[in-house]
Amino acid sequence: MGLYNFQKRFVVPILAHKKKHTIRATRRHPDKVGNIAHLYTGLRTKKAMLLGRFPIVRIEEIEISGLDASPRIFVANVELSPDEREKLARLDGFKDFTEMKQFWKGRLPFKGQIIHWNPSKP
């Protein structure tokens, strides 16, 4: 079962079905395509709120490094172009790639997964 907690900043894009994936470290027991992603904000608090339950439709490996001088992002072992990095940032709920770089500052290098869900199939 994929239980995912999101910061408040991502609630509106998730509810509007504009954010349809999350970037996470690979779990000990990773989710698989076909599992249900249970999306929440405020988990383990009195203000916990379910954002949705959606089927996982794709999982991709991601590597992020060097965001300061020379940003490098690889998805499924393919390096993203500057335009593709910008698109990834927007699809991940950020205003732009600059905002995404701020989010990842101090957390790199990172290897994990992009977990995609389909919000039109509850």
VMD Tcl script that builds the backbone (N, CA, C; Angstrom):
set m [mol new atoms 366]
animate dup $m
set s [atomselect $m all]
$s set {name element resname resid chain x y z} {
  {N N MET 1 A 0.848 -1.181 0.000}
  {CA C MET 1 A 0.000 0.000 0.000}
  {C C MET 1 A 0.885 1.234 0.000}
  {N N GLY 2 A 0.665 2.136 -0.934}
  {CA C GLY 2 A 1.448 3.354 -1.021}
  {C C GLY 2 A 0.798 4.490 -0.262}
  {N N LEU 3 A 1.354 4.807 0.878}
  {CA C LEU 3 A 0.869 5.911 1.700}
  {C C LEU 3 A 1.849 7.062 1.531}
  {N N TYR 4 A 1.355 8.191 1.006}
  {CA C TYR 4 A 2.223 9.319 0.695}
  {C C TYR 4 A 1.702 10.581 1.359}
  {N N ASN 5 A 2.593 11.270 2.067}
  {CA C ASN 5 A 2.261 12.524 2.734}
  {C C ASN 5 A 2.847 13.675 1.922}
  {N N PHE 6 A 2.086 14.763 1.794}
  {CA C PHE 6 A 2.522 15.911 1.011}
  {C C PHE 6 A 2.479 17.183 1.839}
  {N N GLN 7 A 3.433 18.066 1.565}
  {CA C GLN 7 A 3.421 19.384 2.173}
  {C C GLN 7 A 2.197 20.148 1.681}
  {N N LYS 8 A 1.773 21.137 2.473}
  {CA C LYS 8 A 0.594 21.947 2.123}
  {C C LYS 8 A 0.717 22.573 0.743}
  {N N ARG 9 A 1.928 22.959 0.356}
  {CA C ARG 9 A 2.140 23.625 -0.935}
  {C C ARG 9 A 1.709 22.775 -2.125}
  {N N PHE 10 A 1.622 21.441 -1.947}
  {CA C PHE 10 A 1.269 20.559 -3.051}
  {C C PHE 10 A -0.214 20.157 -3.058}
  {N N VAL 11 A -0.971 20.565 -2.061}
  {CA C VAL 11 A -2.369 20.150 -1.954}
  {C C VAL 11 A -3.198 20.628 -3.141}
  {N N VAL 12 A -3.131 21.917 -3.462}
  {CA C VAL 12 A -3.949 22.460 -4.558}
  {C C VAL 12 A -3.610 21.792 -5.893}
  {N N PRO 13 A -2.319 21.660 -6.262}
  {CA C PRO 13 A -2.038 20.969 -7.531}
  {C C PRO 13 A -2.517 19.516 -7.555}
  {N N ILE 14 A -2.473 18.827 -6.426}
  {CA C ILE 14 A -2.957 17.441 -6.394}
  {C C ILE 14 A -4.474 17.411 -6.555}
  {N N LEU 15 A -5.180 18.246 -5.810}
  {CA C LEU 15 A -6.643 18.266 -5.897}
  {C C LEU 15 A -7.126 18.713 -7.274}
  {N N ALA 16 A -6.347 19.569 -7.947}
  {CA C ALA 16 A -6.697 20.040 -9.291}
  {C C ALA 16 A -6.245 19.044 -10.374}
  {N N HIS 17 A -5.655 17.931 -9.954}
  {CA C HIS 17 A -5.141 16.895 -10.861}
  {C C HIS 17 A -4.063 17.429 -11.795}
  {N N LYS 18 A -3.319 18.443 -11.331}
  {CA C LYS 18 A -2.184 18.947 -12.103}
  {C C LYS 18 A -0.893 18.260 -11.673}
  {N N LYS 19 A -0.822 17.844 -10.431}
  {CA C LYS 19 A 0.317 17.068 -9.930}
  {C C LYS 19 A -0.124 15.615 -9.915}
  {N N LYS 20 A 0.491 14.806 -10.786}
  {CA C LYS 20 A 0.087 13.415 -10.942}
  {C C LYS 20 A 1.230 12.450 -10.655}
  {N N HIS 21 A 2.267 12.946 -9.991}
  {CA C HIS 21 A 3.374 12.069 -9.616}
  {C C HIS 21 A 4.090 12.656 -8.405}
  {N N THR 22 A 4.934 11.834 -7.807}
  {CA C THR 22 A 5.756 12.269 -6.694}
  {C C THR 22 A 7.137 11.654 -6.836}
  {N N ILE 23 A 8.143 12.388 -6.408}
  {CA C ILE 23 A 9.517 11.899 -6.433}
  {C C ILE 23 A 9.858 11.473 -5.009}
  {N N ARG 24 A 10.212 10.204 -4.846}
  {CA C ARG 24 A 10.478 9.645 -3.515}
  {C C ARG 24 A 11.685 8.725 -3.544}
  {N N ALA 25 A 12.304 8.588 -2.383}
  {CA C ALA 25 A 13.357 7.590 -2.232}
  {C C ALA 25 A 12.734 6.210 -2.414}
  {N N THR 26 A 13.522 5.296 -2.927}
  {CA C THR 26 A 13.030 3.935 -3.112}
  {C C THR 26 A 12.800 3.306 -1.737}
  {N N ARG 27 A 11.646 2.745 -1.545}
  {CA C ARG 27 A 11.278 2.146 -0.258}
  {C C ARG 27 A 11.773 0.715 -0.151}
  {N N ARG 28 A 11.848 0.250 1.077}
  {CA C ARG 28 A 12.251 -1.138 1.313}
  {C C ARG 28 A 11.289 -2.094 0.615}
  {N N HIS 29 A 10.006 -1.784 0.681}
  {CA C HIS 29 A 8.974 -2.563 -0.017}
  {C C HIS 29 A 8.296 -1.608 -1.002}
  {N N PRO 30 A 8.902 -1.410 -2.171}
  {CA C PRO 30 A 8.404 -0.397 -3.100}
  {C C PRO 30 A 7.035 -0.735 -3.683}
  {N N ASP 31 A 6.317 0.328 -4.011}
  {CA C ASP 31 A 5.043 0.158 -4.695}
  {C C ASP 31 A 5.281 -0.397 -6.085}
  {N N LYS 32 A 4.228 -0.946 -6.659}
  {CA C LYS 32 A 4.276 -1.493 -8.006}
  {C C LYS 32 A 3.129 -0.902 -8.806}
  {N N VAL 33 A 3.276 -0.924 -10.117}
  {CA C VAL 33 A 2.188 -0.497 -10.988}
  {C C VAL 33 A 0.961 -1.339 -10.652}
  {N N GLY 34 A -0.181 -0.672 -10.512}
  {CA C GLY 34 A -1.424 -1.353 -10.154}
  {C C GLY 34 A -1.793 -1.178 -8.693}
  {N N ASN 35 A -0.806 -0.894 -7.829}
  {CA C ASN 35 A -1.105 -0.594 -6.424}
  {C C ASN 35 A -1.866 0.719 -6.343}
  {N N ILE 36 A -2.503 0.957 -5.221}
  {CA C ILE 36 A -3.224 2.207 -4.996}
  {C C ILE 36 A -2.343 3.148 -4.180}
  {N N ALA 37 A -2.206 4.388 -4.659}
  {CA C ALA 37 A -1.483 5.430 -3.923}
  {C C ALA 37 A -2.503 6.171 -3.065}
  {N N HIS 38 A -2.265 6.207 -1.767}
  {CA C HIS 38 A -3.123 6.910 -0.815}
  {C C HIS 38 A -2.433 8.229 -0.496}
  {N N LEU 39 A -2.989 9.334 -0.982}
  {CA C LEU 39 A -2.343 10.635 -0.872}
  {C C LEU 39 A -2.962 11.442 0.263}
  {N N TYR 40 A -2.110 11.932 1.160}
  {CA C TYR 40 A -2.546 12.693 2.336}
  {C C TYR 40 A -1.715 13.945 2.506}
  {N N THR 41 A -2.225 14.849 3.302}
  {CA C THR 41 A -1.433 15.931 3.860}
  {C C THR 41 A -1.687 15.921 5.366}
  {N N GLY 42 A -0.685 16.287 6.119}
  {CA C GLY 42 A -0.835 16.338 7.575}
  {C C GLY 42 A -0.903 14.985 8.254}
  {N N LEU 43 A -0.318 13.970 7.643}
  {CA C LEU 43 A -0.339 12.637 8.273}
  {C C LEU 43 A 0.248 12.690 9.678}
  {N N ARG 44 A -0.265 11.850 10.521}
  {CA C ARG 44 A 0.164 11.737 11.921}
  {C C ARG 44 A -0.119 13.006 12.727}
  {N N THR 45 A -1.108 13.775 12.273}
  {CA C THR 45 A -1.574 14.939 13.026}
  {C C THR 45 A -3.100 14.892 13.074}
  {N N LYS 46 A -3.677 15.731 13.911}
  {CA C LYS 46 A -5.137 15.807 13.990}
  {C C LYS 46 A -5.740 16.416 12.726}
  {N N LYS 47 A -4.904 17.080 11.944}
  {CA C LYS 47 A -5.388 17.743 10.726}
  {C C LYS 47 A -5.139 16.920 9.467}
  {N N ALA 48 A -4.909 15.634 9.619}
  {CA C ALA 48 A -4.675 14.773 8.458}
  {C C ALA 48 A -5.862 14.845 7.514}
  {N N MET 49 A -5.557 14.935 6.209}
  {CA C MET 49 A -6.615 15.029 5.209}
  {C C MET 49 A -6.260 14.149 4.015}
  {N N LEU 50 A -7.214 13.304 3.632}
  {CA C LEU 50 A -7.041 12.466 2.451}
  {C C LEU 50 A -7.220 13.332 1.209}
  {N N LEU 51 A -6.245 13.269 0.306}
  {CA C LEU 51 A -6.317 14.017 -0.943}
  {C C LEU 51 A -6.850 13.150 -2.080}
  {N N GLY 52 A -6.712 11.859 -1.959}
  {CA C GLY 52 A -7.215 10.953 -2.981}
  {C C GLY 52 A -6.564 9.597 -2.903}
  {N N ARG 53 A -7.217 8.642 -3.535}
  {CA C ARG 53 A -6.681 7.285 -3.684}
  {C C ARG 53 A -6.733 6.946 -5.165}
  {N N PHE 54 A -5.564 6.744 -5.751}
  {CA C PHE 54 A -5.486 6.558 -7.191}
  {C C PHE 54 A -4.550 5.418 -7.542}
  {N N PRO 55 A -4.831 4.734 -8.661}
  {CA C PRO 55 A -3.943 3.640 -9.070}
  {C C PRO 55 A -2.598 4.162 -9.581}
  {N N ILE 56 A -1.548 3.453 -9.210}
  {CA C ILE 56 A -0.214 3.767 -9.711}
  {C C ILE 56 A -0.110 3.192 -11.121}
  {N N VAL 57 A 0.249 4.065 -12.074}
  {CA C VAL 57 A 0.266 3.648 -13.474}
  {C C VAL 57 A 1.670 3.529 -14.066}
  {N N ARG 58 A 2.678 4.123 -13.389}
  {CA C ARG 58 A 4.049 4.037 -13.900}
  {C C ARG 58 A 5.016 4.392 -12.790}
  {N N ILE 59 A 6.164 3.740 -12.803}
  {CA C ILE 59 A 7.234 4.039 -11.855}
  {C C ILE 59 A 8.533 4.135 -12.654}
  {N N GLU 60 A 9.246 5.246 -12.471}
  {CA C GLU 60 A 10.494 5.477 -13.186}
  {C C GLU 60 A 11.614 5.765 -12.188}
  {N N GLU 61 A 12.814 5.349 -12.534}
  {CA C GLU 61 A 13.975 5.676 -11.713}
  {C C GLU 61 A 14.396 7.111 -12.016}
  {N N ILE 62 A 14.849 7.844 -10.980}
  {CA C ILE 62 A 15.312 9.213 -11.159}
  {C C ILE 62 A 16.584 9.434 -10.358}
  {N N GLU 63 A 17.490 10.230 -10.932}
  {CA C GLU 63 A 18.721 10.662 -10.260}
  {C C GLU 63 A 18.819 12.169 -10.415}
  {N N ILE 64 A 19.091 12.857 -9.309}
  {CA C ILE 64 A 19.236 14.309 -9.327}
  {C C ILE 64 A 20.580 14.644 -8.687}
  {N N SER 65 A 21.358 15.508 -9.370}
  {CA C SER 65 A 22.643 15.926 -8.805}
  {C C SER 65 A 23.039 17.284 -9.363}
  {N N GLY 66 A 24.003 17.910 -8.711}
  {CA C GLY 66 A 24.629 19.131 -9.188}
  {C C GLY 66 A 23.703 20.269 -9.543}
  {N N LEU 67 A 22.711 20.564 -8.731}
  {CA C LEU 67 A 21.764 21.605 -9.100}
  {C C LEU 67 A 22.351 23.011 -9.061}
  {N N ASP 68 A 23.468 23.210 -8.385}
  {CA C ASP 68 A 24.041 24.554 -8.304}
  {C C ASP 68 A 24.676 24.972 -9.627}
  {N N ALA 69 A 25.813 24.392 -9.941}
  {CA C ALA 69 A 26.556 24.817 -11.125}
  {C C ALA 69 A 26.043 24.165 -12.411}
  {N N SER 70 A 25.968 22.864 -12.385}
  {CA C SER 70 A 25.530 22.157 -13.593}
  {C C SER 70 A 24.478 21.121 -13.235}
  {N N PRO 71 A 23.208 21.514 -13.306}
  {CA C PRO 71 A 22.128 20.599 -12.936}
  {C C PRO 71 A 22.080 19.376 -13.841}
  {N N ARG 72 A 21.888 18.225 -13.202}
  {CA C ARG 72 A 21.762 16.984 -13.958}
  {C C ARG 72 A 20.630 16.170 -13.362}
  {N N ILE 73 A 19.677 15.844 -14.201}
  {CA C ILE 73 A 18.570 14.975 -13.800}
  {C C ILE 73 A 18.459 13.879 -14.850}
  {N N PHE 74 A 18.456 12.651 -14.370}
  {CA C PHE 74 A 18.281 11.498 -15.242}
  {C C PHE 74 A 16.983 10.809 -14.861}
  {N N VAL 75 A 16.148 10.527 -15.849}
  {CA C VAL 75 A 14.934 9.748 -15.650}
  {C C VAL 75 A 15.054 8.524 -16.545}
  {N N ALA 76 A 14.955 7.364 -15.944}
  {CA C ALA 76 A 15.130 6.092 -16.664}
  {C C ALA 76 A 16.457 6.092 -17.429}
  {N N ASN 77 A 17.515 6.588 -16.768}
  {CA C ASN 77 A 18.883 6.630 -17.308}
  {C C ASN 77 A 19.056 7.561 -18.507}
  {N N VAL 78 A 18.094 8.456 -18.746}
  {CA C VAL 78 A 18.203 9.436 -19.832}
  {C C VAL 78 A 18.278 10.818 -19.204}
  {N N GLU 79 A 19.330 11.582 -19.565}
  {CA C GLU 79 A 19.479 12.923 -18.993}
  {C C GLU 79 A 18.458 13.873 -19.603}
  {N N LEU 80 A 17.803 14.655 -18.733}
  {CA C LEU 80 A 16.808 15.616 -19.188}
  {C C LEU 80 A 17.483 16.881 -19.710}
  {N N SER 81 A 16.912 17.430 -20.765}
  {CA C SER 81 A 17.361 18.710 -21.315}
  {C C SER 81 A 16.858 19.827 -20.397}
  {N N PRO 82 A 17.356 21.046 -20.554}
  {CA C PRO 82 A 16.836 22.156 -19.746}
  {C C PRO 82 A 15.315 22.317 -19.855}
  {N N ASP 83 A 14.760 22.167 -21.050}
  {CA C ASP 83 A 13.303 22.271 -21.217}
  {C C ASP 83 A 12.577 21.138 -20.487}
  {N N GLU 84 A 13.142 19.946 -20.548}
  {CA C GLU 84 A 12.526 18.801 -19.866}
  {C C GLU 84 A 12.606 18.956 -18.352}
  {N N ARG 85 A 13.708 19.533 -17.839}
  {CA C ARG 85 A 13.819 19.791 -16.397}
  {C C ARG 85 A 12.753 20.785 -15.955}
  {N N GLU 86 A 12.539 21.808 -16.756}
  {CA C GLU 86 A 11.514 22.810 -16.455}
  {C C GLU 86 A 10.123 22.173 -16.424}
  {N N LYS 87 A 9.855 21.325 -17.394}
  {CA C LYS 87 A 8.556 20.642 -17.459}
  {C C LYS 87 A 8.368 19.725 -16.248}
  {N N LEU 88 A 9.416 18.971 -15.888}
  {CA C LEU 88 A 9.345 18.096 -14.720}
  {C C LEU 88 A 9.021 18.907 -13.469}
  {N N ALA 89 A 9.687 20.042 -13.294}
  {CA C ALA 89 A 9.460 20.880 -12.120}
  {C C ALA 89 A 8.004 21.333 -12.047}
  {N N ARG 90 A 7.461 21.788 -13.152}
  {CA C ARG 90 A 6.063 22.256 -13.169}
  {C C ARG 90 A 5.086 21.104 -12.909}
  {N N LEU 91 A 5.344 19.955 -13.512}
  {CA C LEU 91 A 4.467 18.798 -13.292}
  {C C LEU 91 A 4.566 18.277 -11.865}
  {N N ASP 92 A 5.687 18.559 -11.199}
  {CA C ASP 92 A 5.866 18.112 -9.819}
  {C C ASP 92 A 5.307 19.119 -8.812}
  {N N GLY 93 A 4.653 20.181 -9.304}
  {CA C GLY 93 A 3.983 21.114 -8.409}
  {C C GLY 93 A 4.757 22.373 -8.077}
  {N N PHE 94 A 5.890 22.584 -8.756}
  {CA C PHE 94 A 6.678 23.785 -8.517}
  {C C PHE 94 A 6.339 24.844 -9.556}
  {N N LYS 95 A 6.609 26.103 -9.202}
  {CA C LYS 95 A 6.365 27.216 -10.122}
  {C C LYS 95 A 7.289 27.103 -11.339}
  {N N ASP 96 A 8.534 26.713 -11.077}
  {CA C ASP 96 A 9.525 26.573 -12.145}
  {C C ASP 96 A 10.698 25.744 -11.617}
  {N N PHE 97 A 11.704 25.556 -12.478}
  {CA C PHE 97 A 12.854 24.731 -12.101}
  {C C PHE 97 A 13.666 25.389 -10.988}
  {N N THR 98 A 13.708 26.725 -10.965}
  {CA C THR 98 A 14.425 27.437 -9.902}
  {C C THR 98 A 13.836 27.098 -8.535}
  {N N GLU 99 A 12.508 27.073 -8.436}
  {CA C GLU 99 A 11.863 26.721 -7.174}
  {C C GLU 99 A 12.147 25.264 -6.806}
  {N N MET 100 A 12.165 24.390 -7.805}
  {CA C MET 100 A 12.473 22.976 -7.550}
  {C C MET 100 A 13.909 22.834 -7.037}
  {N N LYS 101 A 14.848 23.593 -7.596}
  {CA C LYS 101 A 16.233 23.533 -7.134}
  {C C LYS 101 A 16.330 23.940 -5.667}
  {N N GLN 102 A 15.583 24.958 -5.268}
  {CA C GLN 102 A 15.577 25.390 -3.863}
  {C C GLN 102 A 15.091 24.260 -2.956}
  {N N PHE 103 A 14.042 23.563 -3.380}
  {CA C PHE 103 A 13.479 22.456 -2.616}
  {C C PHE 103 A 14.522 21.361 -2.386}
  {N N TRP 104 A 15.327 21.063 -3.403}
  {CA C TRP 104 A 16.290 19.970 -3.337}
  {C C TRP 104 A 17.628 20.381 -2.742}
  {N N LYS 105 A 17.819 21.657 -2.491}
  {CA C LYS 105 A 19.100 22.136 -1.956}
  {C C LYS 105 A 19.414 21.413 -0.641}
  {N N GLY 106 A 20.618 20.875 -0.528}
  {CA C GLY 106 A 21.038 20.165 0.673}
  {C C GLY 106 A 20.576 18.716 0.749}
  {N N ARG 107 A 19.867 18.226 -0.275}
  {CA C ARG 107 A 19.352 16.851 -0.271}
  {C C ARG 107 A 19.984 15.991 -1.361}
  {N N LEU 108 A 21.047 16.502 -1.965}
  {CA C LEU 108 A 21.611 15.823 -3.125}
  {C C LEU 108 A 22.970 15.224 -2.811}
  {N N PRO 109 A 23.412 14.231 -3.551}
  {CA C PRO 109 A 22.741 13.616 -4.687}
  {C C PRO 109 A 21.574 12.745 -4.228}
  {N N PHE 110 A 20.628 12.538 -5.139}
  {CA C PHE 110 A 19.422 11.782 -4.825}
  {C C PHE 110 A 19.198 10.727 -5.889}
  {N N LYS 111 A 18.863 9.520 -5.435}
  {CA C LYS 111 A 18.430 8.434 -6.318}
  {C C LYS 111 A 17.125 7.909 -5.759}
  {N N GLY 112 A 16.140 7.785 -6.618}
  {CA C GLY 112 A 14.844 7.291 -6.158}
  {C C GLY 112 A 13.928 6.970 -7.322}
  {N N GLN 113 A 12.653 7.251 -7.105}
  {CA C GLN 113 A 11.643 6.906 -8.100}
  {C C GLN 113 A 10.662 8.057 -8.296}
  {N N ILE 114 A 10.110 8.102 -9.494}
  {CA C ILE 114 A 8.960 8.956 -9.758}
  {C C ILE 114 A 7.773 8.018 -9.808}
  {N N ILE 115 A 6.825 8.215 -8.912}
  {CA C ILE 115 A 5.626 7.371 -8.849}
  {C C ILE 115 A 4.480 8.159 -9.466}
  {N N HIS 116 A 3.948 7.647 -10.565}
  {CA C HIS 116 A 2.862 8.307 -11.302}
  {C C HIS 116 A 1.533 7.643 -10.956}
  {N N TRP 117 A 0.501 8.469 -10.764}
  {CA C TRP 117 A -0.836 7.928 -10.526}
  {C C TRP 117 A -1.807 8.516 -11.526}
  {N N ASN 118 A -2.965 7.869 -11.653}
  {CA C ASN 118 A -4.002 8.330 -12.559}
  {C C ASN 118 A -5.178 8.849 -11.748}
  {N N PRO 119 A -5.337 10.199 -11.656}
  {CA C PRO 119 A -6.401 10.756 -10.827}
  {C C PRO 119 A -7.804 10.583 -11.422}
  {N N SER 120 A -7.900 10.149 -12.677}
  {CA C SER 120 A -9.234 9.993 -13.274}
  {C C SER 120 A -9.826 8.620 -12.994}
  {N N LYS 121 A -9.069 7.755 -12.332}
  {CA C LYS 121 A -9.559 6.411 -11.994}
  {C C LYS 121 A -9.424 6.175 -10.503}
  {N N PRO 122 A -10.411 6.594 -9.722}
  {CA C PRO 122 A -10.322 6.400 -8.267}
  {C C PRO 122 A -10.392 4.938 -7.860}
}
mol reanalyze $m
mol bondsrecalc $m
mol representation Tube
mol addrep $m
